[in-house]
Amino acid sequence: MTRSTPRPTAPATGAGRRDAEATKAAIVRAARHLLARHAHADITLKAVAERAGVSAPLVLKYFGNKDALFARIMSFEADAAAVLDAPLEDLGRHMVQHLLTSQAEEGADPLLRIVFAPLHREHGYVLRANFRTQVVRRLGERLTGPDAGLRAELAVGMLLGLGVMYGIARGPHLRATAIAEITDRYAPAVQACLTPG
């Protein structure tokens, strides 16, 4: 009589890695959603897990703890890379289209969480500092000519205004208009800040 030996586990497949990435992305989206509506201190990992449709231990597995998860949420590095990923002469159009498409298709705005910084007390300072450094200053460094910092702040301010109207106020005329048409109308004003004249 032979003793059965346990079967070796299959190595991680591409699908397994994709599932893990999808789970991490769902957790990040859930944490961003909650951060945009509640003070940092009031958000629990259990609430994040429930919103993401996963277990709280899975959140811990991927992010370690609440501070590590929210350090990632309070960073704008990846979002800024995507928002600013276009040649300067086409950047206004890209920024507007990316913002609207992110909200319409993914239910997430790449920049809008800065609007809720006052909710987060000391964590709000971190959020604001990251936003200024990772988004606004990074954009300003790409601009040439006078008042580059001011023009970067104006351009980003226009995007935030559009994001608030589209995603929070949910303006009915704006929401009923095709993203391409909104982009055609709005992008030239943003671009005028980036490349004046």
GUTORVEX-76163 format. One record per atom (N, C-alpha, C): residue in three letters; x, y, z. Coordinates in pm, 1 decimal. Example, Ala and Ser with C-alpha at 12.3 -4.5 7.8 and 13.67 -1.06 7.14 Angstrom:
2
   residuo          X          Y          Z
       ALA     1319.0     -569.0      780.0
       ALA     1230.0     -450.0      780.0
       ALA     1320.0     -330.0      780.0
       SER     1285.0     -225.0      708.0
       SER     1367.0     -106.0      714.0
       SER     1290.0        3.0      787.0
! end
This chain:
197
   residuo          X          Y          Z
       MET       82.4     -116.8        0.0
       MET        0.0        0.0        0.0
       MET       87.6      124.3        0.0
       THR       62.1      209.7      -94.2
       THR      146.0      329.5     -102.3
       THR       75.4      446.1      -36.3
       ARG      157.9      527.5       20.1
       ARG      103.3      644.5       83.7
       ARG       89.1      753.9      -19.6
       SER      -21.8      820.9      -18.0
       SER      -37.0      927.5     -116.9
       SER       39.8     1050.7      -70.4
       THR       98.6     1114.9     -165.5
       THR      171.8     1238.2     -135.0
       THR       92.8     1355.3     -190.3
       PRO      100.4     1464.4     -122.7
       PRO       24.8     1579.2     -171.9
       PRO       78.0     1623.2     -307.3
       ARG      -13.5     1665.7     -389.9
       ARG       27.1     1714.6     -521.7
       ARG       96.5     1849.1     -507.0
       PRO      198.5     1870.5     -587.1
       PRO      263.1     2001.9     -580.3
       PRO      166.3     2108.4     -632.2
       THR      175.3     2223.8     -572.7
       THR       87.7     2330.8     -619.1
       THR      139.5     2384.6     -751.0
       ALA       46.9     2427.6     -832.1
       ALA       84.5     2481.5     -962.5
       ALA      152.3     2616.1     -943.5
       PRO      249.9     2645.6    -1026.7
       PRO      314.6     2775.7    -1015.5
       PRO      215.7     2885.8    -1051.6
       ALA      243.2     3004.2    -1000.1
       ALA      155.0     3118.0    -1028.5
       ALA      149.8     3142.4    -1178.4
       THR       31.3     3161.0    -1226.6
       THR       14.3     3184.5    -1369.4
       THR       -5.6     3331.9    -1394.8
       GLY       -4.7     3368.0    -1520.8
       GLY      -32.1     3505.7    -1558.5
       GLY     -169.5     3548.2    -1511.7
       ALA     -266.9     3453.9    -1516.5
       ALA     -402.3     3485.4    -1472.5
       ALA     -403.7     3514.4    -1323.1
       GLY     -326.1     3439.9    -1245.1
       GLY     -318.4     3464.1    -1101.0
       GLY     -262.7     3600.9    -1069.5
       ARG     -159.1     3639.7    -1143.4
       ARG     -101.9     3772.6    -1123.2
       ARG     -201.1     3880.5    -1163.5
       ARG     -274.0     3854.5    -1273.3
       ARG     -374.6     3952.2    -1317.5
       ARG     -483.9     3965.8    -1212.5
       ASP     -525.5     3853.1    -1153.9
       ASP     -627.3     3858.1    -1049.1
       ASP     -577.3     3937.1     -929.1
       ALA     -452.2     3914.5     -891.0
       ALA     -394.7     3988.9     -778.7
       ALA     -390.9     4137.5     -809.6
       GLU     -350.8     4172.9     -930.1
       GLU     -346.8     4315.0     -968.9
       GLU     -486.9     4374.6     -971.1
       ALA     -584.1     4298.0    -1019.6
       ALA     -722.4     4346.4    -1021.6
       ALA     -773.7     4365.8     -879.3
       THR     -737.8     4275.3     -789.2
       THR     -779.2     4287.6     -649.1
       THR     -715.6     4410.0     -585.5
       LYS     -586.2     4429.7     -608.3
       LYS     -518.6     4548.2     -554.0
       LYS     -582.8     4675.1     -607.3
       ALA     -613.6     4675.9     -736.1
       ALA     -676.2     4794.1     -797.1
       ALA     -812.8     4820.1     -735.4
       ALA     -888.9     4714.9     -708.7
       ALA    -1021.0     4730.4     -645.6
       ALA    -1006.8     4787.4     -505.1
       ILE     -906.3     4744.0     -432.7
       ILE     -882.1     4794.7     -297.2
       ILE     -844.6     4942.4     -302.8
       VAL     -758.6     4978.0     -395.5
       VAL     -718.4     5118.4     -410.1
       VAL     -838.8     5204.8     -446.8
       ARG     -921.3     5157.1     -541.0
       ARG    -1041.9     5233.2     -578.9
       ARG    -1134.7     5250.8     -458.9
       ALA    -1152.2     5144.3     -382.3
       ALA    -1240.2     5151.2     -265.1
       ALA    -1186.0     5250.4     -162.7
       ALA    -1056.5     5245.8     -138.1
       ALA     -997.2     5338.2      -40.7
       ALA    -1008.6     5482.5      -89.3
       ARG     -988.4     5504.7     -219.2
       ARG    -1003.6     5640.5     -274.5
       ARG    -1147.2     5689.0     -259.8
       HIS    -1241.0     5601.3     -288.4
       HIS    -1382.5     5637.3     -275.6
       HIS    -1413.2     5680.4     -132.3
       LEU    -1367.9     5601.7      -36.5
       LEU    -1395.0     5633.1      103.5
       LEU    -1321.3     5758.5      148.7
       LEU    -1198.4     5775.9      102.2
       LEU    -1120.0     5893.1      138.9
       LEU    -1184.7     6021.2       86.7
       ALA    -1257.3     6010.6      -22.4
       ALA    -1324.5     6126.8      -79.2
       ALA    -1455.0     6158.9       -6.4
       ARG    -1493.4     6074.9       88.0
       ARG    -1622.3     6096.1      154.8
       ARG    -1615.4     6095.5      306.9
       HIS    -1503.4     6048.5      361.7
       HIS    -1491.8     6037.1      507.2
       HIS    -1352.6     6081.8      551.4
       ALA    -1344.4     6125.1      673.0
       ALA    -1214.5     6159.6      729.6
       ALA    -1129.0     6033.3      739.8
       HIS     -999.5     6050.5      719.6
       HIS     -905.3     5939.0      723.9
       HIS     -922.3     5857.5      852.3
       ALA     -935.1     5925.9      964.8
       ALA     -945.1     5856.9     1093.5
       ALA    -1070.7     5771.4     1104.6
       ASP    -1173.3     5803.8     1028.3
       ASP    -1299.9     5730.2     1036.1
       ASP    -1306.5     5609.7      942.1
       ILE    -1207.8     5593.1      858.6
       ILE    -1209.9     5484.3      760.4
       ILE    -1140.2     5362.2      819.9
       THR    -1206.5     5249.1      816.7
       THR    -1147.6     5124.9      867.0
       THR    -1108.5     5035.3      748.8
       LEU    -1016.4     4945.6      775.8
       LEU     -979.9     4847.9      672.6
       LEU    -1099.4     4759.4      638.3
       LYS    -1184.7     4733.6      737.2
       LYS    -1304.4     4654.2      712.2
       LYS    -1393.6     4725.2      610.2
       ALA    -1409.0     4856.2      624.1
       ALA    -1491.9     4932.5      529.9
       ALA    -1430.7     4930.0      390.2
       VAL    -1299.7     4942.9      383.4
       VAL    -1231.1     4936.3      253.5
       VAL    -1254.2     4799.3      191.3
       ALA    -1235.9     4694.5      270.2
       ALA    -1252.6     4558.0      220.1
       ALA    -1395.1     4534.9      170.5
       GLU    -1493.6     4578.8      248.3
       GLU    -1633.7     4561.0      207.3
       GLU    -1661.6     4633.1       76.2
       ARG    -1611.6     4755.4       65.2
       ARG    -1633.7     4833.2      -57.1
       ARG    -1566.0     4765.5     -176.7
       ALA    -1449.1     4705.3     -153.9
       ALA    -1374.8     4639.4     -261.9
       ALA    -1426.3     4499.4     -292.1
       GLY    -1509.8     4444.4     -203.6
       GLY    -1561.3     4309.5     -223.3
       GLY    -1459.8     4201.7     -190.7
       VAL    -1371.9     4231.3      -94.0
       VAL    -1270.1     4134.7      -53.4
       VAL    -1271.9     4124.4       98.9
       SER    -1188.8     4036.2      152.0
       SER    -1179.5     4022.5      297.3
       SER    -1075.5     4120.4      352.0
       ALA    -1093.6     4160.1      478.0
       ALA     -996.9     4249.9      541.6
       ALA     -855.9     4189.3      544.6
       PRO     -841.0     4058.0      571.7
       PRO     -705.8     4001.3      567.8
       PRO     -638.1     4014.9      430.5
       LEU     -717.6     4016.2      323.4
       LEU     -658.8     4033.0      190.6
       LEU     -603.2     4174.6      173.2
       VAL     -670.5     4271.8      230.4
       VAL     -618.5     4408.6      227.3
       VAL     -484.0     4412.2      299.5
       LEU     -477.9     4347.9      413.9
       LEU     -351.9     4342.4      489.4
       LEU     -243.5     4269.1      411.9
       LYS     -281.8     4161.5      343.0
       LYS     -184.0     4084.6      265.8
       LYS     -117.8     4172.0      159.4
       TYR     -198.0     4251.1       89.8
       TYR     -144.2     4330.2      -21.0
       TYR      -81.2     4462.0       22.5
       PHE     -129.3     4520.7      132.8
       PHE      -81.4     4654.1      167.9
       PHE      -16.9     4662.3      306.1
       GLY      -28.3     4558.9      387.0
       GLY       39.0     4557.9      516.1
       GLY      -43.0     4617.8      628.4
       ASN      -82.8     4741.8      614.7
       ASN     -163.7     4807.5      717.1
       ASN     -231.5     4929.7      656.4
       LYS     -314.5     4993.4      737.0
       LYS     -391.1     5108.5      689.0
       LYS     -298.9     5222.4      646.2
       ASP     -193.8     5246.8      722.9
       ASP     -103.5     5356.8      689.1
       ASP      -36.7     5335.1      553.7
       ALA        4.7     5211.1      527.3
       ALA       69.2     5181.4      398.5
       ALA      -29.2     5197.3      283.5
       LEU     -151.6     5150.9      302.4
       LEU     -253.6     5165.9      198.9
       LEU     -280.4     5313.4      171.7
       PHE     -298.6     5391.8      277.8
       PHE     -332.6     5531.5      257.3
       PHE     -213.3     5615.6      212.9
       ALA      -92.1     5570.5      241.4
       ALA       24.4     5638.5      185.2
       ALA       20.0     5628.4       33.2
       ARG      -23.6     5513.5      -15.6
       ARG      -36.6     5496.1     -160.5
       ARG     -151.2     5580.9     -216.1
       ILE     -262.4     5586.1     -144.5
       ILE     -377.6     5662.9     -189.1
       ILE     -345.6     5811.9     -189.0
       MET     -264.6     5856.0      -96.0
       MET     -233.3     5998.2      -85.0
       MET     -122.2     6040.5     -179.2
       SER      -66.1     5947.2     -250.7
       SER       34.0     5980.1     -351.1
       SER      -34.9     6003.7     -484.9
       PHE       16.8     6101.3     -558.5
       PHE      -35.9     6132.1     -691.5
       PHE       62.5     6091.3     -801.5
       GLU      169.5     6020.4     -765.1
       GLU      274.8     5987.5     -862.5
       GLU      220.9     5917.2     -986.7
       ALA      151.3     5805.5     -968.6
       ALA      102.6     5728.6    -1084.4
       ALA       -2.3     5807.5    -1161.6
       ASP      -88.9     5878.1    -1089.5
       ASP     -192.0     5957.3    -1156.3
       ASP     -130.9     6070.2    -1237.5
       ALA      -31.2     6137.1    -1179.1
       ALA       33.6     6246.9    -1250.4
       ALA      103.0     6195.8    -1375.9
       ALA      165.3     6079.4    -1364.9
       ALA      232.2     6022.8    -1482.6
       ALA      132.7     6002.4    -1596.1
       ALA       13.5     5954.2    -1563.4
       ALA      -88.0     5931.1    -1666.8
       ALA     -148.3     6061.5    -1717.8
       VAL     -179.9     6153.3    -1627.5
       VAL     -241.6     6280.4    -1667.0
       VAL     -147.0     6363.8    -1753.7
       LEU      -18.7     6356.4    -1726.4
       LEU       78.7     6440.1    -1796.7
       LEU      148.8     6367.5    -1911.1
       ASP       97.6     6252.8    -1950.2
       ASP      163.2     6169.2    -2051.1
       ASP      123.8     6208.1    -2193.6
       ALA      170.2     6324.6    -2235.9
       ALA      145.8     6370.3    -2373.3
       ALA      246.2     6480.1    -2403.2
       PRO      275.7     6500.7    -2531.8
       PRO      363.3     6613.4    -2567.6
       PRO      298.4     6744.7    -2525.3
       LEU      380.0     6843.4    -2491.9
       LEU      329.1     6970.0    -2439.6
       LEU      225.0     7033.8    -2531.1
       GLU      244.4     7025.2    -2661.2
       GLU      150.8     7090.3    -2753.6
       GLU       12.7     7023.5    -2756.4
       ASP        2.8     6900.9    -2706.8
       ASP     -125.9     6829.3    -2701.1
       ASP     -171.0     6802.4    -2558.1
       LEU     -100.9     6857.9    -2461.1
       LEU     -122.2     6820.0    -2322.2
       LEU     -258.0     6863.6    -2268.2
       GLY     -304.4     6982.9    -2304.4
       GLY     -434.5     7028.1    -2255.0
       GLY     -545.3     6932.8    -2294.6
       ARG     -544.8     6893.5    -2419.0
       ARG     -646.1     6799.4    -2469.6
       ARG     -636.5     6664.9    -2397.0
       HIS     -513.6     6616.2    -2382.8
       HIS     -492.9     6488.2    -2315.2
       HIS     -541.9     6493.9    -2170.0
       MET     -508.3     6601.0    -2099.4
       MET     -545.6     6613.5    -1958.7
       MET     -698.1     6611.3    -1942.3
       VAL     -767.7     6689.3    -2024.6
       VAL     -913.5     6696.2    -2015.6
       VAL     -975.0     6560.3    -2049.0
       GLN     -929.9     6501.4    -2157.6
       GLN     -986.2     6372.4    -2200.0
       GLN     -958.2     6262.7    -2097.2
       HIS     -837.4     6261.4    -2043.4
       HIS     -801.7     6159.8    -1944.1
       HIS     -888.5     6174.0    -1819.3
       LEU     -906.3     6296.2    -1771.6
       LEU     -986.8     6319.3    -1653.3
       LEU    -1130.6     6272.0    -1674.0
       LEU    -1191.1     6311.7    -1784.3
       LEU    -1330.5     6275.3    -1810.5
       LEU    -1346.9     6125.2    -1834.4
       THR    -1255.8     6067.9    -1908.1
       THR    -1263.1     5924.0    -1935.5
       THR    -1245.3     5843.7    -1807.1
       SER    -1153.8     5887.0    -1721.6
       SER    -1133.7     5818.0    -1593.6
       SER    -1261.2     5819.5    -1510.8
       GLN    -1327.5     5934.5    -1507.3
       GLN    -1452.0     5942.9    -1429.3
       GLN    -1563.4     5860.3    -1493.1
       ALA    -1578.8     5872.9    -1624.8
       ALA    -1690.8     5806.3    -1692.4
       ALA    -1674.7     5655.1    -1697.0
       GLU    -1553.5     5607.7    -1723.1
       GLU    -1533.1     5464.8    -1745.5
       GLU    -1485.8     5389.6    -1622.3
       GLU    -1410.6     5456.6    -1536.1
       GLU    -1353.9     5388.0    -1420.1
       GLU    -1415.4     5434.4    -1289.3
       GLY    -1496.2     5539.8    -1294.7
       GLY    -1556.8     5592.4    -1172.6
       GLY    -1456.6     5653.6    -1077.8
       ALA    -1341.8     5693.3    -1129.1
       ALA    -1237.4     5750.4    -1044.3
       ALA    -1174.7     5870.1    -1114.4
       ASP    -1154.4     5975.2    -1040.1
       ASP    -1088.9     6093.6    -1094.0
       ASP     -943.6     6090.9    -1048.2
       PRO     -849.2     6113.9    -1137.3
       PRO     -709.1     6103.6    -1097.7
       PRO     -662.5     6212.8    -1001.0
       LEU     -734.6     6325.2     -993.6
       LEU     -689.1     6437.9     -912.7
       LEU     -785.5     6482.2     -804.3
       LEU     -909.9     6447.5     -816.7
       LEU    -1015.1     6509.6     -737.8
       LEU    -1003.1     6487.7     -587.6
       ARG     -931.0     6386.4     -542.7
       ARG     -924.0     6362.2     -399.2
       ARG     -857.3     6477.9     -323.9
       ILE     -785.2     6565.5     -394.7
       ILE     -726.0     6681.8     -328.5
       ILE     -835.2     6773.6     -272.3
       VAL     -951.2     6774.1     -334.5
       VAL    -1061.1     6860.0     -290.7
       VAL    -1103.1     6826.3     -147.3
       PHE    -1080.2     6703.3     -106.5
       PHE    -1125.7     6658.0       25.6
       PHE    -1015.5     6664.3      131.0
       ALA     -903.6     6725.8       98.9
       ALA     -792.4     6734.9      194.7
       ALA     -834.0     6793.7      329.0
       PRO     -920.9     6896.0      332.6
       PRO     -958.1     6950.5      464.4
       PRO    -1025.7     6849.9      557.2
       LEU    -1084.5     6745.5      502.3
       LEU    -1147.9     6642.9      586.5
       LEU    -1047.3     6564.3      669.6
       HIS     -923.3     6562.1      626.2
       HIS     -827.7     6464.4      678.4
       HIS     -727.2     6519.5      778.6
       ARG     -752.6     6636.9      831.9
       ARG     -666.8     6697.6      932.9
       ARG     -518.7     6684.6      895.7
       GLU     -437.9     6621.5      981.0
       GLU     -293.6     6615.0      952.6
       GLU     -263.3     6537.2      824.7
       HIS     -347.0     6439.3      789.8
       HIS     -326.2     6366.6      664.7
       HIS     -355.6     6456.5      544.2
       GLY     -438.0     6557.2      565.2
       GLY     -465.1     6653.4      458.8
       GLY     -340.9     6730.6      418.9
       TYR     -252.2     6757.7      515.9
       TYR     -126.9     6827.0      483.9
       TYR      -42.8     6742.3      389.8
       VAL      -39.8     6612.3      416.4
       VAL       35.0     6520.0      330.2
       VAL      -25.6     6518.3      190.3
       LEU     -157.6     6510.2      183.5
       LEU     -227.5     6507.7       55.7
       LEU     -197.1     6634.1      -24.4
       ARG     -205.2     6750.3       41.2
       ARG     -177.8     6877.5      -27.4
       ARG      -32.5     6886.5      -73.2
       ALA       59.8     6847.2       14.5
       ALA      201.9     6854.4      -21.2
       ALA      231.6     6763.5     -139.9
       ASN      176.3     6641.7     -137.1
       ASN      197.0     6549.2     -249.1
       ASN      139.5     6606.3     -377.7
       PHE       21.1     6664.5     -369.0
       PHE      -44.0     6720.2     -487.5
       PHE       39.3     6833.5     -547.2
       ARG       84.1     6923.8     -461.6
       ARG      164.2     7036.4     -512.1
       ARG      293.6     6988.7     -575.8
       THR      358.1     6892.7     -512.4
       THR      487.2     6844.7     -562.7
       THR      472.5     6752.6     -682.8
       GLN      384.2     6655.9     -672.6
       GLN      376.5     6549.0     -772.7
       GLN      294.7     6586.1     -895.2
       VAL      203.9     6682.2     -881.8
       VAL      120.1     6720.7     -995.4
       VAL      156.8     6860.8    -1044.3
       VAL      134.5     6960.7     -959.1
       VAL      147.1     7099.7    -1002.7
       VAL      292.3     7135.9    -1035.0
       ARG      383.6     7106.7     -944.1
       ARG      523.7     7140.9     -970.3
       ARG      577.6     7062.8    -1089.7
       ARG      540.0     6937.0    -1098.0
       ARG      586.3     6854.8    -1210.9
       ARG      537.2     6912.8    -1343.5
       LEU      412.1     6958.1    -1347.8
       LEU      361.3     7022.3    -1468.2
       LEU      435.7     7152.3    -1494.1
       GLY      453.9     7234.1    -1391.7
       GLY      523.7     7361.9    -1407.9
       GLY      664.6     7345.5    -1462.2
       GLU      731.4     7238.7    -1423.5
       GLU      867.6     7213.0    -1471.6
       GLU      871.1     7181.8    -1620.8
       ARG      757.8     7139.9    -1675.7
       ARG      751.7     7111.4    -1820.4
       ARG      725.9     7237.4    -1902.8
       LEU      677.3     7341.8    -1839.8
       LEU      638.2     7461.6    -1912.5
       LEU      757.4     7554.0    -1932.5
       THR      752.9     7628.7    -2039.9
       THR      856.3     7727.0    -2067.8
       THR      793.9     7865.7    -2062.6
       GLY      878.5     7966.8    -2054.2
       GLY      828.9     8103.3    -2054.3
       GLY      800.5     8152.8    -1913.7
       PRO      750.5     8277.0    -1905.9
       PRO      727.0     8338.2    -1775.0
       PRO      608.0     8275.5    -1701.1
       ASP      611.5     8287.9    -1570.3
       ASP      500.5     8245.6    -1484.7
       ASP      461.4     8099.1    -1502.3
       ALA      558.6     8013.0    -1521.7
       ALA      528.2     7871.1    -1544.1
       ALA      451.8     7810.8    -1426.0
       GLY      491.4     7843.8    -1304.3
       GLY      422.8     7790.2    -1187.0
       GLY      278.1     7835.5    -1179.2
       LEU      255.5     7963.1    -1206.3
       LEU      119.3     8016.5    -1205.1
       LEU       35.8     7951.2    -1314.6
       ARG       91.8     7937.8    -1432.7
       ARG       17.0     7876.6    -1542.8
       ARG      -15.5     7731.0    -1513.8
       ALA       76.2     7660.5    -1448.1
       ALA       49.3     7521.0    -1409.6
       ALA      -65.9     7515.4    -1309.4
       GLU      -64.5     7605.3    -1210.4
       GLU     -172.7     7606.6    -1112.0
       GLU     -306.7     7640.9    -1177.1
       LEU     -307.0     7733.6    -1271.4
       LEU     -431.8     7768.6    -1339.9
       LEU     -485.0     7650.0    -1421.1
       ALA     -395.8     7582.5    -1492.1
       ALA     -438.3     7467.7    -1573.8
       ALA     -494.7     7357.0    -1486.2
       VAL     -426.2     7326.8    -1376.1
       VAL     -473.3     7222.1    -1285.8
       VAL     -603.9     7265.9    -1218.9
       GLY     -615.4     7394.2    -1186.1
       GLY     -739.7     7445.2    -1129.2
       GLY     -857.6     7426.7    -1223.7
       MET     -833.7     7448.4    -1353.1
       MET     -939.7     7425.4    -1451.8
       MET     -981.5     7278.7    -1454.0
       LEU     -883.7     7190.2    -1446.3
       LEU     -915.9     7046.6    -1444.2
       LEU     -996.6     7009.9    -1319.9
       LEU     -955.8     7064.2    -1205.2
       LEU    -1029.3     7033.9    -1082.3
       LEU    -1172.6     7084.7    -1090.9
       GLY    -1190.6     7204.1    -1145.3
       GLY    -1326.1     7257.7    -1161.5
       GLY    -1411.4     7168.1    -1250.0
       LEU    -1354.2     7124.0    -1360.4
       LEU    -1425.3     7033.5    -1449.8
       LEU    -1456.6     6902.1    -1378.7
       GLY    -1358.9     6851.2    -1304.1
       GLY    -1379.8     6726.0    -1230.7
       GLY    -1490.2     6737.5    -1127.5
       VAL    -1495.6     6849.9    -1056.9
       VAL    -1601.6     6871.0     -957.2
       VAL    -1737.4     6877.1    -1026.3
       MET    -1746.1     6952.2    -1134.6
       MET    -1874.4     6967.8    -1202.7
       MET    -1921.2     6836.3    -1264.1
       TYR    -1827.9     6760.1    -1318.5
       TYR    -1862.9     6633.6    -1384.2
       TYR    -1887.8     6522.6    -1282.0
       GLY    -1800.0     6511.6    -1182.9
       GLY    -1804.9     6395.5    -1094.3
       GLY    -1876.4     6414.1     -962.7
       ILE    -1880.6     6536.9     -910.1
       ILE    -1943.6     6558.5     -780.4
       ILE    -2078.1     6628.4     -797.0
       ALA    -2077.0     6744.2     -862.9
       ALA    -2203.8     6814.2     -887.1
       ALA    -2287.6     6740.9     -990.9
       ARG    -2218.2     6663.7    -1075.1
       ARG    -2284.0     6583.3    -1179.2
       ARG    -2379.3     6668.0    -1264.5
       GLY    -2322.3     6777.8    -1317.3
       GLY    -2400.1     6867.5    -1402.0
       GLY    -2471.2     6791.0    -1512.2
       PRO    -2603.3     6801.9    -1522.5
       PRO    -2677.7     6719.2    -1618.1
       PRO    -2642.5     6748.7    -1764.4
       HIS    -2615.0     6873.6    -1797.0
       HIS    -2579.2     6906.3    -1935.4
       HIS    -2439.9     6851.4    -1968.3
       LEU    -2350.8     6866.5    -1872.0
       LEU    -2215.2     6815.5    -1889.8
       LEU    -2215.7     6663.5    -1903.7
       ARG    -2291.3     6596.3    -1816.7
       ARG    -2295.3     6450.2    -1819.2
       ARG    -2363.6     6396.9    -1944.4
       ALA    -2451.7     6477.8    -2003.8
       ALA    -2524.3     6433.9    -2123.8
       ALA    -2446.9     6462.1    -2252.7
       THR    -2335.7     6530.6    -2240.8
       THR    -2256.5     6567.8    -2358.4
       THR    -2142.1     6468.7    -2376.5
       ALA    -2113.4     6434.4    -2500.1
       ALA    -2004.9     6339.7    -2529.4
       ALA    -1871.1     6395.6    -2481.7
       ILE    -1786.7     6306.9    -2430.6
       ILE    -1655.0     6347.6    -2381.9
       ILE    -1575.4     6418.2    -2491.1
       ALA    -1586.7     6371.5    -2614.7
       ALA    -1513.2     6435.2    -2724.8
       ALA    -1556.7     6580.4    -2742.3
       GLU    -1685.4     6608.0    -2728.6
       GLU    -1732.9     6745.8    -2744.8
       GLU    -1688.0     6833.9    -2628.7
       ILE    -1696.5     6781.1    -2507.0
       ILE    -1649.1     6857.8    -2391.0
       ILE    -1500.1     6888.6    -2408.7
       THR    -1425.1     6788.6    -2450.8
       THR    -1281.2     6806.6    -2471.0
       THR    -1255.3     6913.6    -2575.7
       ASP    -1328.5     6910.3    -2686.7
       ASP    -1311.6     7011.3    -2791.5
       ASP    -1335.9     7152.1    -2738.6
       ARG    -1431.0     7166.0    -2648.3
       ARG    -1465.5     7298.7    -2595.6
       ARG    -1371.9     7343.6    -2483.1
       TYR    -1331.2     7250.0    -2399.0
       TYR    -1260.2     7285.5    -2275.4
       TYR    -1107.7     7284.9    -2290.1
       ALA    -1057.3     7191.5    -2370.0
       ALA     -911.6     7175.6    -2380.7
       ALA     -839.0     7301.6    -2427.8
       PRO     -893.2     7379.3    -2522.1
       PRO     -819.3     7500.3    -2564.8
       PRO     -791.6     7597.4    -2450.4
       ALA     -884.0     7609.2    -2354.1
       ALA     -861.3     7699.5    -2241.2
       ALA     -747.3     7646.1    -2152.1
       VAL     -744.1     7515.0    -2132.0
       VAL     -635.8     7455.1    -2053.0
       VAL     -504.3     7471.4    -2128.1
       GLN     -506.4     7445.4    -2257.0
       GLN     -384.5     7455.1    -2337.9
       GLN     -331.5     7597.6    -2339.9
       ALA     -419.6     7697.8    -2334.9
       ALA     -375.3     7837.1    -2335.9
       ALA     -290.8     7870.0    -2213.4
       CYS     -314.2     7800.7    -2102.1
       CYS     -229.3     7818.4    -1984.6
       CYS      -93.9     7749.8    -2003.1
       LEU      -95.3     7639.3    -2073.7
       LEU       27.1     7560.3    -2088.8
       LEU      119.8     7621.0    -2192.2
       THR       63.2     7664.3    -2303.2
       THR      144.2     7723.3    -2411.3
       THR       78.2     7853.5    -2456.5
       PRO       91.3     7959.0    -2378.2
       PRO       24.7     8085.5    -2411.5
       PRO       76.9     8144.3    -2541.4
       GLY      -11.4     8209.0    -2613.6
       GLY       30.4     8276.5    -2737.9
       GLY       50.7     8179.7    -2850.0
! end
